[in-house]
Amino acid sequence: MIYGNAEVIKMIRIFLFWSIFLTALGCNADEALTEEAQKLLSNMEAHIRVVLQRSSNQMLEMQMNQSPSLAPYKDVMTKFLERHISYESLKPEMARMYAEAYTLAELKELNAFYSSKVGKKTLDLQSRLVARGEQIAAAKVKNNLDELGSMIKAESKRLQKLSQ
């Protein structure tokens, strides 16, 4: 089938129209996802700020313990961490992360949940519950260290027998 110039131009125009239209739809979908992800971050902002601050403090403390010679630079390191591990500096990447991980419908559900009374309570309690869970686990391990010692001795004997 041979097409005339007018028909080819018409087909190109139709193709371009649909390409632009579909691209625009994709951009709107991406924009809607990003907006919903940003809304989710706003709903969780107080919680995220606490987590980031705690994480930053732990990193700084760990660095100070591992390298006491860095003590004179603690203020500089604190400013650096505040600049690069702050809610403001991480928000764009975090919004992208949530937009990539969830569908628009899922983000809307998450926003509905975290906007609800029980969602807000969940965010308020989450850090304390995780910390309490870590304390429970640590106590359980501490209370059963004798068992670990026995297990290590038994494994050591087994490995010695294998090497003979």
N, CA, C and O of each residue as an XYZ file, in Angstrom:
656
protein
N       0.842     -1.176      0.000
C       0.000      0.000      0.000
C       0.888      1.240      0.000
O       1.749      1.392      0.866
N       0.682      2.111     -0.955
C       1.475      3.323     -1.095
C       0.653      4.499     -0.596
O      -0.500      4.684     -0.986
N       1.276      5.295      0.281
C       0.598      6.462      0.836
C       1.112      7.717      0.152
O       2.278      7.788     -0.237
N       0.246      8.697      0.008
C       0.660      9.988     -0.519
C       1.237     10.830      0.597
O       1.093     10.500      1.774
N       1.891     11.920      0.226
C       2.509     12.805      1.220
C       1.502     13.310      2.243
O       1.815     13.378      3.432
N       0.324     13.658      1.811
C      -0.706     14.169      2.722
C      -1.103     13.113      3.740
O      -1.317     13.424      4.911
N      -1.202     11.855      3.294
C      -1.578     10.769      4.210
C      -0.461     10.493      5.211
O      -0.725     10.238      6.386
N       0.774     10.543      4.749
C       1.921     10.321      5.639
C       1.972     11.429      6.691
O       2.164     11.158      7.876
N       1.801     12.660      6.256
C       1.811     13.789      7.193
C       0.678     13.650      8.207
O       0.863     13.923      9.393
N      -0.481     13.229      7.743
C      -1.625     13.025      8.639
C      -1.308     11.940      9.667
O      -1.612     12.102     10.849
N      -0.699     10.834      9.228
C      -0.337      9.739     10.143
C       0.695     10.213     11.165
O       0.621      9.863     12.343
N       1.661     11.014     10.702
C       2.686     11.538     11.613
C       2.040     12.450     12.655
O       2.374     12.386     13.838
N       1.119     13.293     12.210
C       0.425     14.176     13.148
C      -0.359     13.372     14.189
O      -0.325     13.686     15.379
N      -1.059     12.344     13.736
C      -1.822     11.493     14.662
C      -0.875     10.820     15.652
O      -1.146     10.778     16.852
N       0.242     10.292     15.138
C       1.226      9.641     15.998
C       1.768     10.633     17.029
O       1.848     10.322     18.217
N       2.138     11.824     16.566
C       2.662     12.843     17.479
C       1.627     13.253     18.520
O       1.957     13.418     19.694
N       0.377     13.417     18.093
C      -0.684     13.769     19.032
C      -0.776     12.733     20.144
O      -0.771     13.076     21.326
N      -0.862     11.449     19.753
C      -1.011     10.400     20.758
C       0.237     10.277     21.626
O       0.135     10.003     22.822
N       1.403     10.476     21.039
C       2.640     10.422     21.830
C       2.645     11.508     22.895
O       2.945     11.251     24.061
N       2.311     12.716     22.483
C       2.283     13.836     23.430
C       1.188     13.636     24.470
O       1.405     13.879     25.657
N       0.022     13.196     24.033
C      -1.103     12.978     24.936
C      -0.764     11.924     25.985
O      -0.996     12.129     27.176
N      -0.211     10.794     25.536
C       0.118      9.718     26.476
C       1.256     10.122     27.404
O       1.259      9.751     28.577
N       2.218     10.876     26.893
C       3.301     11.367     27.742
C       2.749     12.305     28.810
O       3.143     12.235     29.974
N       1.835     13.178     28.406
C       1.218     14.108     29.362
C       0.448     13.356     30.433
O       0.483     13.728     31.606
N      -0.251     12.292     30.031
C      -0.968     11.474     31.021
C       0.008     10.875     32.016
O      -0.249     10.874     33.220
N       1.127     10.365     31.517
C       2.146      9.785     32.394
C       2.709     10.813     33.345
O       2.929     10.521     34.521
N       2.946     12.019     32.847
C       3.469     13.097     33.704
C       2.472     13.453     34.790
O       2.852     13.654     35.944
N       1.193     13.531     34.426
C       0.166     13.835     35.425
C       0.090     12.743     36.469
O      -0.084     13.026     37.655
N       0.218     11.478     36.037
C       0.190     10.360     36.984
C       1.392     10.446     37.914
O       1.259     10.257     39.123
N       2.581     10.735     37.347
C       3.775     10.875     38.172
C       3.623     12.045     39.139
O       4.003     11.950     40.306
N       3.071     13.138     38.648
C       2.865     14.317     39.484
C       1.885     14.011     40.619
O       2.097     14.423     41.759
N       0.818     13.289     40.300
C      -0.169     12.923     41.321
C       0.458     11.999     42.363
O       0.211     12.142     43.560
N       1.274     11.046     41.894
C       1.963     10.143     42.824
C       2.884     10.940     43.741
O       2.885     10.745     44.957
N       3.661     11.830     43.153
C       4.597     12.627     43.942
C       3.857     13.505     44.945
O       4.276     13.620     46.098
N       2.768     14.121     44.517
C       1.980     14.958     45.433
C       1.417     14.136     46.586
O       1.425     14.575     47.736
N       0.930     12.941     46.269
C       0.365     12.081     47.321
C       1.470     11.607     48.262
O       1.260     11.506     49.471
N       2.656     11.315     47.702
C       3.797     10.906     48.528
C       4.223     12.056     49.439
O       4.554     11.834     50.604
N       4.215     13.277     48.916
C       4.561     14.436     49.738
C       3.528     14.656     50.842
O       3.872     15.061     51.953
N       2.286     14.391     50.532
C       1.225     14.492     51.545
C       1.470     13.460     52.651
O       1.307     13.755     53.835
N       1.863     12.251     52.250
C       2.168     11.207     53.230
C       3.318     11.649     54.131
O       3.255     11.499     55.351
N       4.364     12.193     53.523
C       5.491     12.671     54.319
C       5.052     13.776     55.280
O       5.516     13.828     56.419
N       4.175     14.642     54.833
C       3.662     15.699     55.723
C       2.893     15.099     56.892
O       2.998     15.575     58.022
N       2.117     14.050     56.616
C       1.377     13.380     57.688
C       2.319     12.723     58.694
O       1.997     12.615     59.877
N       3.480     12.287     58.217
C       4.426     11.576     59.082
C       5.603     12.458     59.500
O       6.554     11.967     60.109
N       5.549     13.742     59.182
C       6.696     14.634     59.370
C       7.269     14.614     60.786
O       8.479     14.463     60.956
N       6.441     14.760     61.781
C       6.939     14.802     63.166
C       7.677     13.510     63.504
O       8.747     13.538     64.112
N       7.102     12.387     63.107
C       7.725     11.088     63.364
C       9.057     10.975     62.614
O      10.059     10.539     63.181
N       9.062     11.365     61.354
C      10.279     11.278     60.543
C      11.371     12.153     61.141
O      12.531     11.745     61.200
N      11.009     13.348     61.583
C      12.003     14.250     62.186
C      12.644     13.615     63.424
O      13.857     13.703     63.611
N      11.832     12.980     64.263
C      12.352     12.325     65.468
C      13.299     11.191     65.080
O      14.383     11.059     65.649
N      12.888     10.378     64.113
C      13.712      9.242     63.678
C      15.032      9.735     63.089
O      16.091      9.192     63.404
N      14.977     10.751     62.242
C      16.196     11.280     61.633
C      17.115     11.891     62.681
O      18.332     11.717     62.608
N      16.557     12.598     63.647
C      17.369     13.198     64.708
C      18.042     12.112     65.543
O      19.227     12.204     65.866
N      17.271     11.089     65.884
C      17.825      9.982     66.664
C      18.942      9.286     65.876
O      20.000      8.982     66.426
N      18.703      9.042     64.616
C      19.688      8.389     63.760
C      20.955      9.231     63.654
O      22.065      8.707     63.745
N      20.789     10.513     63.465
C      21.920     11.430     63.373
C      22.716     11.439     64.677
O      23.946     11.388     64.659
N      22.015     11.503     65.804
C      22.681     11.484     67.111
C      23.446     10.186     67.326
O      24.561     10.196     67.846
N      22.844      9.063     66.924
C      23.501      7.768     67.082
C      24.754      7.678     66.217
O      25.783      7.168     66.660
N      24.666      8.175     64.979
C      25.841      8.165     64.103
C      26.964      8.996     64.700
O      28.123      8.580     64.709
N      26.613     10.167     65.195
C      27.606     11.057     65.784
C      28.231     10.423     67.025
O      29.449     10.460     67.200
N      27.405      9.850     67.875
C      27.899      9.197     69.091
C      28.831      8.039     68.744
O      29.880      7.867     69.364
N      28.439      7.249     67.749
C      29.261      6.118     67.326
C      30.618      6.608     66.803
O      31.656      6.028     67.124
N      30.603      7.671     66.002
C      31.853      8.234     65.485
C      32.736      8.736     66.622
O      33.949      8.521     66.609
N      32.135      9.402     67.602
C      32.902      9.932     68.730
C      33.508      8.790     69.555
O      34.640      8.897     70.026
N      32.756      7.705     69.727
C      33.262      6.561     70.484
C      34.367      5.833     69.728
O      35.347      5.396     70.331
N      34.218      5.703     68.420
C      35.218      4.995     67.615
C      36.475      5.831     67.396
O      37.579      5.293     67.314
N      36.305      7.127     67.304
C      37.438      8.023     67.033
C      37.392      9.225     67.974
O      36.953     10.306     67.582
N      37.845      9.037     69.217
C      37.810     10.140     70.181
C      38.567     11.385     69.702
O      38.302     12.491     70.173
N      39.502     11.206     68.772
C      40.259     12.352     68.255
C      39.368     13.322     67.470
O      39.774     14.449     67.185
N      38.158     12.883     67.124
C      37.220     13.749     66.403
C      36.429     14.672     67.335
O      35.670     15.522     66.868
N      36.603     14.509     68.641
C      35.834     15.298     69.616
C      35.876     16.808     69.353
O      34.842     17.464     69.473
N      37.034     17.384     68.999
C      37.043     18.831     68.740
C      36.176     19.248     67.539
O      35.828     20.420     67.394
N      35.840     18.289     66.698
C      35.079     18.579     65.480
C      33.605     18.182     65.593
O      32.877     18.137     64.601
N      33.194     17.900     66.817
C      31.818     17.436     67.017
C      30.794     18.448     66.502
O      29.814     18.062     65.863
N      31.007     19.727     66.769
C      30.056     20.749     66.302
C      29.999     20.805     64.780
O      28.923     20.950     64.199
N      31.151     20.691     64.141
C      31.204     20.700     62.674
C      30.459     19.490     62.124
O      29.684     19.604     61.174
N      30.700     18.339     62.728
C      30.034     17.114     62.273
C      28.527     17.203     62.501
O      27.741     16.734     61.678
N      28.129     17.801     63.612
C      26.700     17.978     63.898
C      26.054     18.849     62.827
O      24.982     18.518     62.320
N      26.698     19.957     62.482
C      26.165     20.834     61.434
C      26.070     20.099     60.097
O      25.093     20.252     59.363
N      27.089     19.304     59.790
C      27.091     18.533     58.546
C      25.914     17.565     58.512
O      25.190     17.491     57.519
N      25.730     16.827     59.599
C      24.628     15.862     59.657
C      23.276     16.565     59.613
O      22.344     16.077     58.972
N      23.161     17.702     60.284
C      21.905     18.462     60.234
C      21.593     18.905     58.804
O      20.431     18.948     58.399
N      22.625     19.230     58.056
C      22.437     19.686     56.684
C      22.042     18.533     55.759
O      21.205     18.700     54.872
N      22.649     17.369     55.972
C      22.466     16.277     55.016
C      21.540     15.163     55.481
O      21.128     14.332     54.672
N      21.208     15.127     56.754
C      20.271     14.117     57.250
C      19.130     14.837     57.958
O      18.734     14.477     59.066
N      18.626     15.837     57.306
C      17.479     16.560     57.855
C      16.252     16.227     57.024
O      16.357     15.765     55.888
N      15.111     16.464     57.599
C      13.848     16.226     56.894
C      13.816     17.025     55.595
O      13.433     16.504     54.548
N      14.220     18.288     55.669
C      14.177     19.163     54.499
C      15.069     18.643     53.375
O      14.667     18.645     52.212
N      16.278     18.198     53.718
C      17.202     17.757     52.670
C      16.815     16.406     52.079
O      17.104     16.133     50.914
N      16.171     15.567     52.866
C      15.816     14.226     52.394
C      14.412     14.131     51.803
O      14.095     13.161     51.115
N      13.575     15.122     52.063
C      12.169     15.048     51.651
C      11.977     14.760     50.157
O      11.169     13.892     49.826
N      12.674     15.441     49.239
C      12.449     15.137     47.816
C      12.759     13.683     47.455
O      11.992     13.044     46.734
N      13.876     13.164     47.951
C      14.235     11.776     47.659
C      13.276     10.798     48.329
O      12.940      9.757     47.764
N      12.838     11.142     49.539
C      11.893     10.276     50.238
C      10.547     10.255     49.517
O       9.907      9.207     49.428
N      10.117     11.404     49.003
C       8.858     11.455     48.248
C       8.966     10.574     47.008
O       8.041      9.829     46.685
N      10.106     10.664     46.313
C      10.324      9.803     45.139
C      10.311      8.330     45.530
O       9.743      7.495     44.825
N      10.943      8.020     46.659
C      11.003      6.644     47.132
C       9.597      6.093     47.369
O       9.280      4.989     46.927
N       8.758      6.858     48.065
C       7.385      6.414     48.318
C       6.575      6.344     47.027
O       5.759      5.438     46.857
N       6.794      7.291     46.118
C       6.063      7.297     44.842
C       6.434      6.084     43.992
O       5.608      5.578     43.233
N       7.675      5.619     44.119
C       8.110      4.435     43.372
C       7.633      3.144     44.036
O       7.403      2.142     43.359
N       7.488      3.170     45.343
C       7.149      1.951     46.085
C       5.650      1.665     46.112
O       5.246      0.505     46.197
N       4.828      2.701     46.041
C       3.382      2.541     46.181
C       2.643      3.085     44.965
O       3.129      3.967     44.257
N       1.461      2.535     44.749
C       0.578      3.082     43.720
C      -0.127      4.299     44.301
O      -0.080      4.540     45.507
N      -0.774      5.056     43.439
C      -1.518      6.229     43.893
C      -2.609      5.825     44.883
O      -2.803      6.484     45.905
N      -3.317      4.746     44.576
C      -4.387      4.273     45.470
C      -3.818      3.874     46.832
O      -4.416      4.169     47.866
N      -2.669      3.207     46.832
C      -2.053      2.792     48.100
C      -1.607      4.003     48.916
O      -1.785      4.035     50.134
N      -1.031      4.993     48.245
C      -0.624      6.210     48.953
C      -1.828      6.917     49.561
O      -1.751      7.445     50.670
N      -2.935      6.926     48.832
C      -4.152      7.546     49.369
C      -4.638      6.794     50.606
O      -5.082      7.409     51.576
N      -4.551      5.458     50.569
C      -4.941      4.659     51.745
C      -4.030      4.959     52.925
O      -4.497      5.126     54.052
N      -2.719      5.027     52.662
C      -1.776      5.347     53.731
C      -2.071      6.727     54.314
O      -2.047      6.910     55.531
N      -2.346      7.683     53.452
C      -2.671      9.030     53.932
C      -3.942      9.034     54.765
O      -4.022      9.713     55.788
N      -4.925      8.280     54.325
C      -6.171      8.198     55.098
C      -5.884      7.601     56.473
O      -6.399      8.078     57.484
N      -5.057      6.553     56.504
C      -4.730      5.914     57.778
C      -3.965      6.873     58.689
O      -4.355      7.077     59.839
N      -2.867      7.469     58.176
C      -2.045      8.328     59.022
C      -2.725      9.648     59.371
O      -2.269     10.359     60.266
N      -3.796      9.979     58.683
C      -4.587     11.163     59.042
C      -5.617     10.831     60.118
O      -6.157     11.723     60.772
N      -5.880      9.536     60.289
C      -6.884      9.113     61.267
C      -6.305      9.159     62.682
O      -5.096      9.293     62.873
N      -7.182      9.048     63.651
C      -6.782      9.069     65.058
C      -5.833      7.910     65.372
O      -4.806      8.104     66.023
N      -6.176      6.706     64.909
C      -5.333      5.541     65.200
C      -4.014      5.619     64.419
O      -2.989      5.132     64.896
N      -4.030      6.216     63.240
C      -2.796      6.395     62.475
C      -1.839      7.330     63.186
O      -0.638      7.069     63.256
N      -2.378      8.432     63.718
C      -1.553      9.378     64.473
C      -1.010      8.731     65.740
O       0.136      8.961     66.124
N      -1.844      7.921     66.384
C      -1.406      7.217     67.594
C      -0.296      6.230     67.239
O       0.671      6.082     67.986
N      -0.439      5.560     66.101
C       0.582      4.613     65.645
C       1.922      5.320     65.482
O       2.949      4.827     65.948
N       1.910      6.470     64.823
C       3.152      7.225     64.642
C       3.733      7.665     65.977
O       4.947      7.610     66.173
N       2.877      8.101     66.898
C       3.342      8.539     68.212
C       3.970      7.395     69.002
O       4.978      7.583     69.683
N       3.377      6.222     68.911
C       3.838      5.082     69.709
C       4.930      4.257     69.043
O       5.669      3.548     69.727
N       5.044      4.337     67.735
C       5.918      3.436     66.993
C       7.351      3.415     67.512
O       7.903      2.339     67.741
N       7.954      4.562     67.699
C       9.339      4.616     68.170
C       9.487      3.976     69.543
O      10.427      3.220     69.788
N       8.552      4.283     70.435
C       8.618      3.713     71.787
C       8.402      2.206     71.760
O       9.056      1.468     72.497
N       7.483      1.748     70.909
C       7.224      0.309     70.817
C       8.426     -0.434     70.246
O       8.770     -1.519     70.715
N       9.060      0.148     69.239
C      10.258     -0.476     68.668
C      11.368     -0.514     69.717
O      12.033     -1.537     69.879
N      11.570      0.592     70.426
C      12.599      0.640     71.471
C      12.308     -0.381     72.564
O      13.214     -1.064     73.042
N      11.049     -0.483     72.953
C      10.659     -1.462     73.981
C      10.886     -2.877     73.480
O      11.346     -3.738     74.230
N      10.567     -3.124     72.218
C      10.809     -4.440     71.620
C      12.291     -4.791     71.629
O      12.661     -5.937     71.881
N      13.140     -3.800     71.352
C      14.587     -4.019     71.395
C      15.041     -4.337     72.815
O      15.903     -5.194     73.011
N      14.467     -3.651     73.811
C      14.808     -3.921     75.213
C      14.397     -5.335     75.604
O      15.145     -6.037     76.285
N      13.220     -5.751     75.179
C      12.733     -7.105     75.483
C      13.670     -8.137     74.875
O      14.041     -9.111     75.529
N      14.055     -7.919     73.608
C      14.951     -8.859     72.927
C      16.313     -8.906     73.618
O      16.869     -9.986     73.818
N      16.854     -7.737     73.984
C      18.156     -7.689     74.652
C      18.106     -8.399     76.002
O      19.037     -9.125     76.353
N      17.034     -8.198     76.758
C      16.883     -8.860     78.060
C      16.789    -10.369     77.882
O      17.363    -11.132     78.660
N      16.061    -10.794     76.855
C      15.906    -12.230     76.605
C      17.264    -12.859     76.274
O      17.590    -13.942     76.761
N      18.046    -12.171     75.446
C      19.384    -12.674     75.110
C      20.247    -12.704     76.365
O      20.914    -13.703     76.636
N      20.241    -11.613     77.136
C      21.052    -11.528     78.351
C      20.693    -12.644     79.326
O      21.578    -13.249     79.932
N      19.404    -12.918     79.478
C      18.956    -13.953     80.410
C      19.307    -15.360     79.947
O      19.237    -16.306     80.731
N      19.680    -15.503     78.688
C      19.966    -16.833     78.156
C      21.386    -16.966     77.620
O      21.654    -17.822     76.777
N      22.300    -16.120     78.106
C      23.685    -16.187     77.653
C      24.355    -17.503     78.029
O      25.235    -17.973     77.308
N      23.951    -18.106     79.149
C      24.515    -19.406     79.533
C      24.215    -20.447     78.458
O      25.068    -21.266     78.117
N      23.002    -20.404     77.934
C      22.621    -21.335     76.869
C      23.499    -21.116     75.635
O      23.932    -22.080     75.004
N      23.761    -19.858     75.292
C      24.622    -19.564     74.146
C      26.022    -20.108     74.389
O      26.632    -20.693     73.494
N      26.530    -19.913     75.607
C      27.851    -20.444     75.943
C      27.908    -21.953     75.773
O      28.876    -22.482     75.226
N      26.878    -22.648     76.237
C      26.817    -24.110     76.088
C      26.760    -24.505     74.620
O      27.416    -25.462     74.211
N      25.997    -23.790     73.840
C      25.879    -24.094     72.412
C      27.214    -23.887     71.691
O      27.578    -24.667     70.811
N      27.943    -22.826     72.071
C      29.244    -22.556     71.459
C      30.243    -23.642     71.838
O      31.011    -24.100     70.991
N      30.239    -24.062     73.114
C      31.137    -25.144     73.545
C      30.843    -26.426     72.787
O      31.763    -27.107     72.332
N      29.571    -26.755     72.649
C      29.179    -27.973     71.931
C      29.618    -27.901     70.471
O      30.119    -28.884     69.926
N      29.435    -26.766     69.846
C      29.837    -26.610     68.441
C      31.351    -26.669     68.309
O      31.872    -27.226     67.343
N      32.054    -26.099     69.273
C      33.514    -26.131     69.263
C      34.020    -27.569     69.336
O      34.941    -27.944     68.610
N      33.414    -28.377     70.217
C      33.790    -29.794     70.328
C      33.504    -30.527     69.024
O      34.316    -31.332     68.569
N      32.352    -30.249     68.425
C      31.980    -30.911     67.178
C      32.972    -30.561     66.064
O      33.371    -31.428     65.286
N      33.362    -29.299     65.995
C      34.305    -28.862     64.962
C      35.687    -29.469     65.183
O      36.384    -29.809     64.227
N      36.081    -29.602     66.463
C      37.372    -30.221     66.766
C      37.387    -31.676     66.323
O      38.384    -32.143     65.772
N      36.293    -32.399     66.558
C      36.201    -33.798     66.144
C      36.279    -33.923     64.626
O      36.899    -34.853     64.110
N      35.665    -33.006     63.924
C      35.688    -33.036     62.455
C      37.083    -32.783     61.903
O      37.456    -33.330     60.866
N      37.857    -31.949     62.600
C      39.191    -31.600     62.103
C      40.233    -32.665     62.418
O      41.358    -32.587     61.924
N      39.885    -33.647     63.223
C      40.846    -34.708     63.583
C      40.868    -35.810     62.562
O      41.617    -36.776     62.711
